[in-house]
């Protein structure tokens, strides 16, 4: 963490304690001893500049508080007669020098600027209105509801591509921004570019306000993408799993020999990483600036989870499947016309339909279907044959969590995996070989410990030999409802508690587009629909 911003902020707080009493005395507004008490001295400044007391609330919002503090400083210069543009820029940019100078100088208190006789310029009117609107809207967005768009079909059926959601941050408790210096209303890049919309030179520790409840099974949860701490500086790749791409390209560098790659993965990944640094480039992202994902919470902290022949089993018992659960089928039609009619009958779009290929009998098409859609299609007689797609071809490719080449894990597929223990805060595990594969990233990346595995099998955590480890926070297992077309915890693992943003609450707008749906139209029937 960079200490310079904290030192500068500490100087400002100290200067307030030292010089605000003198400013109160010079103004004749308020009680001088209030200046020596944090909080009261901020209220005293608001009284001096004749601004409402509730402005102090915005001083509690990281990022916004720095903007509010700058506004208060500039208005201090105004009430003491320093009203030139140069004076105001000086106070706004260099308060560490300007505040002592103001308190110890000869400037007299003349009060706020009166606009009764002088009309504000249009630029100033609009500027002040926009500034205040930005402050209020940003605070609302940080602590209550934030809009979110569904970009992919991983939750298709429950949430559709083109749905615009409101995420309720109060459900689990809003997170205080960890990266406060950011452009308002923009998540992590400037529109139309890969230029960061934030600066991480000042970062805050993780803090979550009290919520109404905890994450529950089946909740549609919006969270920061766990593997997104490193990204390719490319619009098409930034939201994807950097480590998964690195691993895939590393296997390619090993001539496609997965076993050869597994013997020394770093040798091959380092080559790929060096090339990526040059083109397209690599960049790090703090937790709250990772890409936002939405999935359904399937596993809770402390659960033991398995997937057996597509059925999720928690603690030894099969759980109820989501209503709109989908799998991919290869459907044989006698002709393209029959296929088109079937799609129209089921109300399917390009998002549901995959690749097609001509066959001797007609055309075979990959389609994602819910159980009810599959039953309707089968009963309609429109399809000659329907085959549920298998995922056995993904065995031994290291693309299933924990992404390690081990005999047990090589048998795992998206439809069959586990058992996997989902970490719960306070639970202690042994650091055996299997657990290290499972929780290596939890220990090192999510809980920020220096994990070193020695050639003799010894494990060191933060320089100390360790044979066990106690988890510091809760974790969750997230899966998409479109099971064969979702990159989720089955591929990259656990979602830490500090990555959880909020609960998908309701759809406020929904629109189809030509590239993904074949036509452009508003889905009026999904407006203000609760997310289930």
LUMGU-400750 format. One record per residue (C-alpha): x, y, z negated; residue in one letter. Coordinates in steps of 0.25 Angstrom, whole numbers, padded with zeros to 4 digits. Layout:
BEGIN
R      xx      yy      zz   residuo
R       X       Y       Z         a
...
end
This chain:
BEGIN
R      xx      yy      zz   residuo
R    0000    0000    0000         x
R    0005    0014    0004         x
R    0007    0022   -0009         x
R    0008    0036   -0003         x
R   -0007    0038   -0001         x
R   -0009    0034   -0015         x
R    0002    0043   -0020         x
R   -0004    0055   -0012         x
R   -0018    0051   -0018         x
R   -0012    0051   -0032         x
R   -0006    0064   -0030         x
R   -0020    0070   -0026         x
R   -0027    0064   -0038         x
R   -0016    0069   -0047         x
R   -0016    0083   -0041         x
R   -0031    0084   -0043         x
R   -0029    0081   -0058         x
R   -0018    0092   -0059         x
R   -0024    0103   -0050         x
R   -0039    0101   -0049         x
R   -0041    0107   -0063         x
R   -0034    0120   -0058         x
R   -0043    0120   -0046         x
R   -0055    0119   -0055         x
R   -0050    0130   -0064         x
R   -0047    0139   -0052         x
R   -0061    0137   -0046         x
R   -0068    0139   -0059         x
R   -0077    0127   -0055         x
R   -0078    0115   -0065         x
R   -0070    0111   -0077         x
R   -0054    0111   -0076         x
R   -0052    0098   -0084         x
R   -0061    0090   -0074         x
R   -0049    0091   -0065         x
R   -0041    0082   -0073         x
R   -0050    0070   -0072         x
R   -0051    0062   -0060         x
R   -0065    0062   -0054         x
R   -0069    0075   -0061         x
R   -0058    0082   -0054         x
R   -0064    0078   -0040         x
R   -0078    0083   -0045         x
R   -0071    0096   -0049         x
R   -0066    0098   -0035         x
R   -0080    0095   -0029         x
R   -0085    0106   -0039         x
R   -0074    0116   -0035         x
R   -0077    0114   -0020         x
R   -0092    0113   -0023         x
R   -0095    0100   -0017         x
R   -0105    0089   -0022         x
R   -0100    0080   -0033         x
R   -0104    0067   -0025         x
R   -0092    0070   -0016         x
R   -0084    0063   -0027         x
R   -0091    0050   -0023         x
R   -0083    0050   -0009         x
R   -0070    0052   -0017         x
R   -0072    0037   -0021         x
R   -0073    0032   -0007         x
R   -0059    0028   -0002         x
R   -0055    0036    0011         x
R   -0067    0045    0010         x
R   -0062    0050   -0003         x
R   -0049    0055    0003         x
R   -0057    0063    0013         x
R   -0066    0069    0002         x
R   -0054    0072   -0006         x
R   -0048    0080    0006         x
R   -0061    0087    0008         x
R   -0061    0091   -0007         x
R   -0047    0096   -0006         x
R   -0050    0105    0007         x
R   -0062    0111    0000         x
R   -0054    0114   -0012         x
R   -0045    0123   -0003         x
R   -0058    0129    0002         x
R   -0064    0133   -0011         x
R   -0050    0139   -0015         x
R   -0050    0148   -0003         x
R   -0040    0140    0006         x
R   -0049    0139    0018         x
R   -0040    0139    0030         x
R   -0039    0127    0039         x
R   -0025    0126    0035         x
R   -0028    0127    0020         x
R   -0038    0116    0021         x
R   -0029    0106    0029         x
R   -0018    0109    0019         x
R   -0028    0105    0008         x
R   -0033    0093    0015         x
R   -0020    0087    0020         x
R   -0011    0091    0008         x
R   -0019    0091   -0005         x
R   -0007    0087   -0013         x
R   -0001    0101   -0010         x
R   -0013    0109   -0008         x
R   -0021    0105   -0021         x
R   -0009    0110   -0030         x
R   -0007    0122   -0022         x
R   -0022    0126   -0023         x
R   -0023    0123   -0038         x
R   -0010    0131   -0041         x
R   -0012    0142   -0031         x
R   -0020    0156   -0031         x
R   -0032    0152   -0023         x
R   -0045    0155   -0029         x
R   -0058    0148   -0029         x
R   -0068    0153   -0019         x
R   -0077    0142   -0018         x
R   -0082    0134   -0006         x
R   -0083    0140    0007         x
R   -0097    0146    0010         x
R   -0103    0143    0023         x
R   -0115    0153    0021         x
R   -0110    0164    0029         x
R   -0100    0156    0038         x
R   -0106    0145    0047         x
R   -0098    0132    0048         x
R   -0092    0129    0061         x
R   -0099    0117    0069         x
R   -0086    0109    0068         x
R   -0086    0111    0053         x
R   -0101    0108    0051         x
R   -0099    0095    0059         x
R   -0086    0091    0053         x
R   -0091    0092    0038         x
R   -0104    0085    0042         x
R   -0096    0073    0049         x
R   -0086    0073    0037         x
R   -0096    0072    0027         x
R   -0104    0061    0035         x
R   -0091    0053    0037         x
R   -0089    0053    0022         x
R   -0103    0049    0018         x
R   -0104    0038    0029         x
R   -0090    0033    0026         x
R   -0094    0031    0012         x
R   -0107    0024    0015         x
R   -0100    0015    0025         x
R   -0089    0011    0015         x
R   -0098    0008    0004         x
R   -0112    0004    0009         x
R   -0114   -0001    0023         x
R   -0105   -0001    0036         x
R   -0110   -0004    0050         x
R   -0104   -0017    0057         x
R   -0105   -0022    0071         x
R   -0106   -0037    0074         x
R   -0095   -0039    0086         x
R   -0095   -0054    0087         x
R   -0104   -0066    0087         x
R   -0098   -0073    0075         x
R   -0111   -0070    0067         x
R   -0120   -0071    0080         x
R   -0134   -0075    0076         x
R   -0134   -0068    0062         x
R   -0127   -0056    0067         x
R   -0126   -0053    0082         x
R   -0115   -0046    0090         x
R   -0120   -0031    0091         x
R   -0126   -0031    0077         x
R   -0123   -0018    0069         x
R   -0123   -0022    0055         x
R   -0122   -0014    0042         x
R   -0113   -0020    0032         x
R   -0117   -0019    0017         x
R   -0104   -0016    0009         x
R   -0112   -0015   -0004         x
R   -0116   -0029   -0004         x
R   -0102   -0034   -0008         x
R   -0097   -0021   -0013         x
R   -0091   -0011   -0003         x
R   -0076   -0011   -0002         x
R   -0068    0002   -0005         x
R   -0060    0005    0008         x
R   -0046    0000    0007         x
R   -0041    0008    0019         x
R   -0048    0022    0016         x
R   -0041    0030    0027         x
R   -0050    0026    0039         x
R   -0058    0033    0050         x
R   -0072    0033    0046         x
R   -0082    0024    0052         x
R   -0071    0016    0059         x
R   -0066    0002    0054         x
R   -0052    0000    0058         x
R   -0049    0006    0072         x
R   -0052    0019    0079         x
R   -0063    0017    0089         x
R   -0058    0011    0103         x
R   -0044    0008    0098         x
R   -0035    0000    0088         x
R   -0030    0012    0081         x
R   -0033    0010    0066         x
R   -0044    0019    0060         x
R   -0038    0019    0046         x
R   -0025    0021    0039         x
R   -0020    0011    0029         x
R   -0010    0020    0022         x
R   -0019    0021    0010         x
R   -0026    0008    0006         x
R   -0035    0005   -0006         x
R   -0036   -0009   -0014         x
R   -0048   -0017   -0012         x
R   -0060   -0013   -0020         x
R   -0075   -0017   -0018         x
R   -0086   -0010   -0025         x
R   -0097   -0019   -0032         x
R   -0107   -0025   -0022         x
R   -0121   -0030   -0023         x
R   -0116   -0045   -0022         x
R   -0105   -0054   -0017         x
R   -0104   -0060   -0003         x
R   -0114   -0072   -0002         x
R   -0114   -0084    0007         x
R   -0120   -0081    0020         x
R   -0118   -0066    0019         x
R   -0114   -0059    0032         x
R   -0101   -0052    0028         x
R   -0093   -0041    0034         x
R   -0078   -0042    0031         x
R   -0065   -0038    0035         x
R   -0058   -0049    0044         x
R   -0048   -0056    0035         x
R   -0038   -0059    0046         x
R   -0039   -0045    0051         x
R   -0027   -0039    0043         x
R   -0019   -0040    0055         x
R   -0025   -0037    0069         x
R   -0020   -0036    0084         x
R   -0021   -0022    0088         x
R   -0031   -0025    0099         x
R   -0046   -0022    0100         x
R   -0049   -0037    0104         x
R   -0040   -0044    0094         x
R   -0041   -0034    0082         x
R   -0054   -0041    0076         x
R   -0048   -0055    0078         x
R   -0040   -0064    0068         x
R   -0026   -0059    0070         x
R   -0020   -0072    0063         x
R   -0029   -0081    0072         x
R   -0024   -0074    0084         x
R   -0009   -0075    0080         x
R   -0011   -0089    0076         x
R   -0017   -0093    0090         x
R   -0006   -0085    0098         x
R    0005   -0091    0089         x
R    0000   -0105    0093         x
R    0000   -0101    0107         x
R    0015   -0096    0105         x
R    0017   -0110    0100         x
R    0013   -0116    0113         x
R   -0001   -0119    0108         x
R    0005   -0130    0098         x
R   -0003   -0127    0085         x
R    0006   -0137    0077         x
R    0018   -0130    0082         x
R    0013   -0117    0079         x
R    0009   -0122    0065         x
R    0023   -0126    0061         x
R    0028   -0112    0062         x
R    0016   -0102    0065         x
R    0024   -0090    0061         x
R    0034   -0092    0072         x
R    0023   -0091    0083         x
R    0014   -0081    0076         x
R    0026   -0071    0074         x
R    0028   -0071    0090         x
R    0013   -0068    0092         x
R    0014   -0058    0081         x
R    0026   -0050    0087         x
R    0019   -0050    0100         x
R    0006   -0045    0094         x
R    0013   -0034    0087         x
R    0018   -0028    0100         x
R    0005   -0031    0108         x
R   -0007   -0029    0104         x
R   -0001   -0025    0090         x
R   -0004   -0029    0076         x
R   -0010   -0021    0065         x
R   -0014   -0023    0050         x
R   -0027   -0020    0045         x
R   -0031   -0018    0030         x
R   -0043   -0026    0025         x
R   -0054   -0016    0026         x
R   -0049   -0012    0041         x
R   -0050   -0027    0046         x
R   -0060   -0030    0056         x
R   -0074   -0032    0050         x
R   -0081   -0046    0052         x
R   -0094   -0051    0048         x
R   -0097   -0066    0045         x
R   -0106   -0074    0036         x
R   -0100   -0078    0022         x
R   -0100   -0093    0021         x
R   -0091   -0096    0010         x
R   -0089   -0089   -0004         x
R   -0078   -0088   -0013         x
R   -0075   -0101   -0020         x
R   -0083   -0109   -0009         x
R   -0077   -0122   -0003         x
R   -0081   -0121    0012         x
R   -0081   -0131    0023         x
R   -0087   -0132    0037         x
R   -0091   -0146    0041         x
R   -0096   -0148    0055         x
R   -0100   -0133    0055         x
R   -0107   -0134    0042         x
R   -0102   -0125    0031         x
R   -0100   -0132    0017         x
R   -0098   -0124    0005         x
R   -0093   -0131   -0008         x
R   -0098   -0145   -0002         x
R   -0112   -0140    0003         x
R   -0116   -0136    0016         x
R   -0122   -0122    0016         x
R   -0133   -0116    0024         x
R   -0129   -0111    0038         x
R   -0132   -0097    0042         x
R   -0145   -0095    0050         x
R   -0139   -0091    0063         x
R   -0127   -0100    0063         x
R   -0122   -0103    0077         x
R   -0113   -0113    0084         x
R   -0108   -0114    0098         x
R   -0114   -0124    0107         x
R   -0110   -0128    0121         x
R   -0123   -0128    0129         x
R   -0125   -0135    0142         x
R   -0135   -0129    0152         x
R   -0139   -0134    0165         x
R   -0137   -0120    0172         x
R   -0133   -0106    0168         x
R   -0148   -0102    0170         x
R   -0152   -0112    0159         x
R   -0141   -0106    0150         x
R   -0145   -0092    0152         x
R   -0160   -0095    0149         x
R   -0155   -0103    0136         x
R   -0147   -0090    0132         x
R   -0159   -0081    0134         x
R   -0169   -0091    0127         x
R   -0160   -0091    0114         x
R   -0157   -0076    0115         x
R   -0142   -0078    0116         x
R   -0132   -0068    0121         x
R   -0117   -0068    0126         x
R   -0113   -0068    0112         x
R   -0119   -0082    0110         x
R   -0114   -0088    0123         x
R   -0100   -0093    0125         x
R   -0093   -0098    0137         x
R   -0100   -0106    0148         x
R   -0095   -0116    0158         x
R   -0101   -0123    0170         x
R   -0103   -0138    0169         x
R   -0108   -0150    0178         x
R   -0122   -0148    0171         x
R   -0123   -0133    0171         x
R   -0116   -0124    0161         x
R   -0111   -0125    0147         x
R   -0111   -0113    0138         x
R   -0106   -0110    0124         x
R   -0117   -0104    0115         x
R   -0118   -0100    0100         x
R   -0131   -0105    0095         x
R   -0138   -0106    0081         x
R   -0145   -0119    0077         x
R   -0158   -0113    0081         x
R   -0153   -0108    0095         x
R   -0146   -0122    0098         x
R   -0159   -0129    0094         x
R   -0168   -0120    0103         x
R   -0158   -0122    0115         x
R   -0158   -0137    0113         x
R   -0173   -0138    0112         x
R   -0175   -0128    0124         x
R   -0169   -0138    0134         x
R   -0161   -0127    0140         x
R   -0148   -0134    0137         x
R   -0143   -0147    0142         x
R   -0133   -0149    0130         x
R   -0129   -0142    0118         x
R   -0115   -0145    0111         x
R   -0111   -0139    0098         x
R   -0097   -0134    0100         x
R   -0086   -0141    0092         x
R   -0074   -0134    0086         x
R   -0065   -0146    0084         x
R   -0056   -0139    0095         x
R   -0052   -0129    0084         x
R   -0045   -0140    0076         x
R   -0030   -0138    0073         x
R   -0029   -0124    0079         x
R   -0027   -0116    0067         x
R   -0038   -0107    0070         x
R   -0047   -0112    0058         x
R   -0044   -0107    0044         x
R   -0034   -0108    0037         x
R   -0027   -0108    0051         x
R   -0016   -0117    0047         x
R   -0011   -0130    0054         x
R   -0014   -0141    0043         x
R   -0021   -0154    0045         x
R   -0033   -0151    0037         x
R   -0035   -0137    0044         x
R   -0033   -0143    0058         x
R   -0046   -0150    0057         x
R   -0054   -0138    0054         x
R   -0063   -0131    0064         x
R   -0073   -0120    0063         x
R   -0084   -0131    0061         x
R   -0076   -0140    0051         x
R   -0067   -0134    0041         x
R   -0064   -0134    0026         x
R   -0064   -0135    0014         x
R   -0060   -0121    0011         x
R   -0060   -0114   -0002         x
R   -0065   -0100   -0001         x
R   -0056   -0092   -0011         x
R   -0063   -0086   -0024         x
R   -0056   -0075   -0032         x
R   -0050   -0081   -0044         x
R   -0049   -0096   -0039         x
R   -0035   -0102   -0039         x
R   -0030   -0112   -0029         x
R   -0017   -0120   -0027         x
R   -0008   -0116   -0017         x
R   -0007   -0129   -0009         x
R   -0004   -0130    0006         x
R   -0019   -0130    0009         x
R   -0023   -0118    0001         x
R   -0011   -0110    0006         x
R   -0016   -0112    0020         x
R   -0030   -0108    0015         x
R   -0027   -0096    0007         x
R   -0014   -0091    0012         x
R   -0020   -0079    0018         x
R   -0029   -0076    0006         x
R   -0017   -0075   -0003         x
R   -0008   -0067    0006         x
R   -0017   -0059    0015         x
R   -0030   -0057    0007         x
R   -0024   -0057   -0007         x
R   -0011   -0050   -0003         x
R   -0001   -0060   -0010         x
R    0013   -0063   -0004         x
R    0012   -0078   -0001         x
R    0024   -0086    0002         x
R    0025   -0101    0005         x
R    0039   -0106    0003         x
R    0044   -0118    0012         x
R    0044   -0127   -0001         x
R    0029   -0125   -0003         x
R    0031   -0115   -0014         x
R    0021   -0103   -0013         x
R    0024   -0089   -0018         x
R    0013   -0078   -0020         x
R    0019   -0065   -0022         x
R    0033   -0071   -0025         x
R    0028   -0080   -0036         x
R    0027   -0095   -0034         x
R    0012   -0099   -0034         x
R    0005   -0113   -0034         x
R   -0009   -0107   -0035         x
R   -0017   -0094   -0031         x
R   -0029   -0087   -0036         x
R   -0038   -0080   -0026         x
R   -0040   -0065   -0029         x
R   -0053   -0062   -0021         x
R   -0065   -0070   -0015         x
R   -0065   -0075   -0001         x
R   -0076   -0078    0008         x
R   -0078   -0088    0020         x
R   -0085   -0081    0032         x
R   -0091   -0087    0045         x
R   -0099   -0082    0057         x
R   -0112   -0088    0060         x
R   -0108   -0091    0074         x
R   -0099   -0102    0069         x
R   -0092   -0106    0082         x
R   -0089   -0091    0086         x
R   -0085   -0085    0073         x
R   -0071   -0082    0068         x
R   -0073   -0083    0053         x
R   -0067   -0089    0041         x
R   -0066   -0102    0048         x
R   -0055   -0096    0056         x
R   -0048   -0086    0046         x
R   -0052   -0089    0032         x
R   -0058   -0081    0020         x
R   -0063   -0067    0019         x
R   -0058   -0060    0007         x
R   -0067   -0053   -0003         x
R   -0060   -0040    0000         x
R   -0063   -0041    0015         x
R   -0078   -0042    0013         x
R   -0085   -0029    0018         x
R   -0100   -0031    0016         x
R   -0112   -0039    0020         x
R   -0118   -0037    0034         x
R   -0132   -0031    0030         x
R   -0140   -0028    0042         x
R   -0140   -0025    0057         x
R   -0143   -0011    0060         x
R   -0141   -0012    0075         x
R   -0139   -0023    0085         x
R   -0136   -0022    0100         x
R   -0132   -0032    0111         x
R   -0122   -0028    0121         x
R   -0119   -0033    0136         x
R   -0106   -0040    0134         x
R   -0110   -0049    0122         x
R   -0125   -0050    0124         x
R   -0127   -0048    0139         x
R   -0136   -0036    0137         x
R   -0136   -0023    0129         x
R   -0148   -0021    0119         x
R   -0152   -0017    0105         x
R   -0156   -0029    0096         x
R   -0168   -0022    0089         x
R   -0172   -0035    0082         x
R   -0159   -0034    0074         x
R   -0159   -0020    0069         x
R   -0159   -0019    0054         x
R   -0159   -0034    0053         x
R   -0152   -0039    0040         x
R   -0140   -0048    0042         x
R   -0142   -0062    0037         x
end
